[in-house]
């Protein structure tokens, strides 16, 4: 027999579910706006201390999309942005 206490897991899952529901119904951003409303709606904005990766096939507009977000963050939020871009 396994002596696993599932009551802690149940409480943790309840907390996660409440957090997801709160984010889904929340109309304001919890982070910094990307300048693209559909993206902000899905993500809640960029949150401090997290790393975001943009990926896709060649010539899909990744760099232009990324630079548009960076320019918007710098101009609207007056926040510094750090960009790492590998040269391949």
Backbone torsions as a table, in degrees:
resi	resn	phi	psi	omega
1	UNK	NA	149.3	179.9
2	UNK	-100.3	134.1	-179.4
3	UNK	-97.4	36.0	-178.4
4	UNK	-76.8	134.1	178.2
5	UNK	-94.5	105.1	-176.8
6	UNK	-83.0	-8.1	-179.6
7	UNK	-65.0	-35.2	177.4
8	UNK	-66.8	-40.2	177.7
9	UNK	-63.3	-41.6	179.7
10	UNK	-61.8	-44.4	179.5
11	UNK	-65.8	-39.7	179.0
12	UNK	-63.6	-44.3	179.5
13	UNK	-65.3	-37.0	176.2
14	UNK	-61.6	-43.0	178.5
15	UNK	-62.8	-42.3	178.4
16	UNK	-64.7	-42.7	-179.9
17	UNK	-63.1	-41.4	178.0
18	UNK	-63.1	-40.0	179.9
19	UNK	-66.3	-42.6	178.7
20	UNK	-64.3	-43.3	179.0
21	UNK	-63.8	-39.1	179.0
22	UNK	-64.9	-40.8	178.5
23	UNK	-68.5	-34.8	-178.6
24	UNK	-69.8	-32.2	-177.9
25	UNK	-96.2	-6.9	-177.1
26	UNK	-78.3	128.5	-178.5
27	UNK	-91.8	-17.4	179.9
28	UNK	-96.3	162.3	-178.8
29	UNK	-81.2	145.1	173.3
30	UNK	-96.8	-7.1	-178.7
31	UNK	-135.4	-155.4	-177.8
32	UNK	-90.3	134.0	-179.2
33	UNK	-66.6	139.7	177.3
34	UNK	-84.1	-15.3	-174.9
35	UNK	93.6	-6.1	177.7
36	UNK	-116.8	106.4	-174.6
37	UNK	-56.4	-43.4	178.8
38	UNK	-60.6	-39.1	178.0
39	UNK	-67.3	-42.9	178.2
40	UNK	-62.5	-37.3	179.4
41	UNK	-63.6	-41.0	-178.2
42	UNK	-75.2	-36.5	-173.0
43	UNK	-102.7	-20.7	-174.2
44	UNK	81.0	9.5	-179.5
45	UNK	94.3	170.0	178.1
46	UNK	-78.3	131.6	-178.9
47	UNK	-102.5	144.6	-177.8
48	UNK	-60.8	136.4	175.6
49	UNK	85.5	4.3	179.5
50	UNK	-108.1	155.0	178.2
51	UNK	-107.5	132.9	-179.9
52	UNK	-116.6	136.4	-178.7
53	UNK	-118.2	131.7	176.6
54	UNK	-108.9	123.6	-177.6
55	UNK	-132.3	158.3	177.9
56	UNK	171.2	-178.9	179.9
57	UNK	-75.4	162.8	178.4
58	UNK	-59.3	146.0	175.8
59	UNK	61.7	32.9	178.8
60	UNK	-100.2	-2.3	178.1
61	UNK	93.1	20.2	-179.5
62	UNK	-60.7	-47.2	-176.5
63	UNK	-66.5	-43.0	178.6
64	UNK	-64.1	-42.1	177.5
65	UNK	-60.7	-47.0	-179.8
66	UNK	-63.3	-44.4	179.9
67	UNK	-66.7	-34.0	175.5
68	UNK	-62.4	-43.1	178.3
69	UNK	-65.8	-42.3	-179.7
70	UNK	-62.2	-45.8	179.9
71	UNK	-61.5	-42.8	179.6
72	UNK	-63.3	-42.9	179.8
73	UNK	-64.2	-43.0	-179.0
74	UNK	-65.9	-45.4	-176.0
75	UNK	-76.0	-41.6	-175.3
76	UNK	-83.9	-45.7	-174.0
77	UNK	-94.6	-13.0	-178.6
78	UNK	56.9	39.0	-179.5
79	UNK	-112.0	148.5	176.4
80	UNK	-75.2	150.0	179.8
81	UNK	-129.3	135.8	176.4
82	UNK	-109.5	127.7	-176.9
83	UNK	-119.4	124.9	170.9
84	UNK	-109.5	126.5	179.2
85	UNK	-135.1	111.5	179.9
86	UNK	-70.2	143.4	176.6
87	UNK	-102.7	118.0	-176.4
88	UNK	-113.4	NA	NA
